[in-house]
Amino acid sequence: MRFYNKEACLSAIKEFHIANHVDFKVLTSNETYFIAKCVIDGYAWRCRATVERYNSFWSYKHYRQTINIHCLRKHIFHRLFWSFKPCINGFEYYKPIFQLNGAWLYKKYRGTLLIAMEQDGNNFIFPIAFAIVEGDC
């Protein structure tokens, strides 16, 4: 969308929000650009209005940062790694303490890392199994 000045652009943005019953917060505003985002949690709406360089019109762009996925239609199971022989041989040295641990993963690998482990006779940690899941179980 193109507008002749900043006031006309902001007026159109305000009318849109009033008609849709949505509040927005201004992140940045100056003579050359205007950035606003929705204040409702979980609704990733953001808009940016700028002055075009080749003419003096204001242009408006609507950005949607995330895509909402409502449900997964298929269960996902990729791989399971299990070392049976060392695990079976290590059972005789276990203490009667069994621990489960979950750690949240960020950056490249997202999800939760679940680990089942024991302590052996030398107080070393002996991992039994691990899994990476998509959410917190």
PyMOL commands that set and color helices and strands:
alter all, ss='L'
color gray80, all
select helices_A, chain A and resi 6-20+84-93
alter helices_A, ss='H'
color red, helices_A
select strands_A, chain A and resi 2-3+24-29+33-38+45-51+58-64+98-105+111-119+125-133
alter strands_A, ss='S'
color yellow, strands_A
deselect
rebuild
show_as cartoon
